[in-house]
Amino acid sequence: MEHNIEHNFRRLAIVIKDSIDAISLQDLQGHILAWNTGAEKMYGYSEAEALTMNILQITPPEKKKETEQYLANITSGNIVESFETQRISKSGKILDVWLVVTCLKDDSGSIDSIATTERDITHLKNELREKEKEIQNLRSIIPICMHCKDIRNDEGFWGQVEEYISKHSVVNFSHGVCPKCMKKHYPEFSKE
């Protein structure tokens, strides 16, 4: 039985070490205590380099308070839910990451360190931004009748241009008559 437990721990250690996700172990102040192969590939720092660093060193300035807050929450015994944040690679590239925090306890049950699993979601965020741009572009296309110039709204109903624009912007209309329409509809008032 003891042999199986030891064997399973070794296997689990290999899984963690070779995971494609960045997995690190930190003390309660954020000093990095362990750094797996996934973290080396994702962030560009070797394990030896990372072991001399604090997690705040790979945190963008605008996310430092967020990181300090989750460290403080853990120290206070509060549960930290998984969340999206950012990190900086060795090359200076900002990475969007999904962060999972696991609190590790000592034999007395006190939290003594933190394990984080970080997945690079930068490509997903970029794809999402591109799709949002496409949707915005599609929303900016307004179907208009080539004859009467009525516009089809989002519900599929046709209405006047003024009605559509009034509902979708802060524009107010005043009415007048252009020279071409004056000549066509009010020839008696039209100046030659």
N, C-alpha and C positions, 0 to 999 in steps of 0.2 A: 504493500500500500504506500509506504513512504517513498519507495522508488518511483511509483507512478506520479506522486505529487511533485517530486523533484524533476522528473522528466517533463511533466506538463508545464512547470514554471520555466524550464529552459526553452521549451517550444514557444511559450507566450513571449518570452524575452526576445526570441528571434523575430516573431511577428511584429513586435513593437519596433525593434531595431530596423527592420527592413520595410516598414510601412511606407506607402507613398505619401501619406499625410505627415506633416511636421509634428512630431511629438517631442515635448520637452518637459523636463522636471525643473521646478523652481522653488526656492525657499520663499517664505512669506514676504520678503522684501523685493522679490523678482529676480534675484541672482540665479542664473542658469546653472543647474547641477547635472543635467544630462540632456543630450541632444542627439536625435536619431538621424539615420541616413536621409529620410524624407525631409527633415529640416535642413540638412546640408544642401540638398538639391534645390529646395524651394527658396532658401534665403541666401545661399552662396557662402555661408560661413562654415568652416570645418568644425568638427566637434571641439577640437582643442581651442579654436578661437572663441567659440560660443561659451565655453566654460569660464572664460574671463569676463563675460558680459552680463549685463542686466537686461531683462526683457524691455525695459524702457528705451534701450539703445536702438531697438529695431521698431519702435513705435513712433509714428509721425507726430510732430508737435501738437497738432490739433486733437490727437487721440490719447495723449499722455494722461490727462485728467481721468478719462474713462478707464484706463489701465490701473492707475492709482486707486480709483474707486473700487474696482473689482477686487484688487488685492486687499483693500481695507474691509470690504464686505466679507471676504473669506476669513480674514483674521478675526472678525467679529462673530464668526460662526454662521453667517448668512449664506444661503444657497445662491449660487450665481447660475442663471440660465444660460444656455448657449446663445451666442449673439454674433452679429456681423460686425467686423471691425477692419482695420487696415494695419499693415506692417510694411517695413522698408527692407528691401533686399540689400545685400552688400553692394550691388551695382547702383543703388539709389532708386530703383524702381519701386513704386508704391503698389502693393498687392492688396487686393480685397480678399479677406479671409473669413471663413466661418470658424468661430472659436468655441471649443467645448472645454470646460474647466472641470477638473476632477480634484476634489480635496483628498489628501492622503493624511491618515492619522497614525500617531505613534501608538505604542502598547497601552498607554493610559487613556487613549481615545481623544487626545488633543490633536487638532490639525497642525501638522508640522511642515507640510510642503504641498505643492500644487503641481498637478500634471495637466498640461494643455495639449489638445489635439487641434491642429489648425489645417484647414483645407483651403487651398488656393481656389477662389471662385472668381478671379479676375476675368477670365474668359467668359464666364456666364454673365457677369455684370456688363461686360462690353457688348455681348450679344443682346442682352435686355435693352441697353441704351439704343442700339441700332434698331431693334424692333419698335421701340417707342418713337424713334424718329420716323420710321416708316409709317406707323399709325398716324402720327401727327401730319405727315405729308398727305396721307389718304384723307384725313379729316379736312385738310385744306382744299381738297378738290370738291367743288360744289356742282352737282348735276344741274344744268340749265337747259331749258327747252330752246331749241334753235329758232323757233318761230315766234312764240309769244313771250319768251324770256322769263317764264315762271321757273322757280327753283324747287327741286325735290328735297324735302327735309329728311331728317334721320329716321322718321317713322314711315317714309315712303309716300307722303302726301305732297301734292304740288301747291305752291302758293307764290305770292308776289315776292319779288326781290326785297322790297322794303320790309315786309313782314319777317322774312328770314334774317336779314341783317339786323333788324331791331332786336330780335330775340337772342342773337349771338354776339352782340357787341354793345357798346354804349353810344352808338351813332344815332343821332336824331335827323329826321328828314324835313326839308322844306320843299315845296313843289314849285315848279316853274315849267315853262314850255321852251324847248330848244327851237332854234330857227327852222330846222327841217320839219318838225311837227307843227309849228305855227303855220307854215306854208301849206301843209297837208290838211290840217284840221280847222284852221281859222284863216283861210286865204284872204278874207275881207280885212283882217288886221295885219296881215303880213306885209312888210315893206319889201319892195322889189329890190 
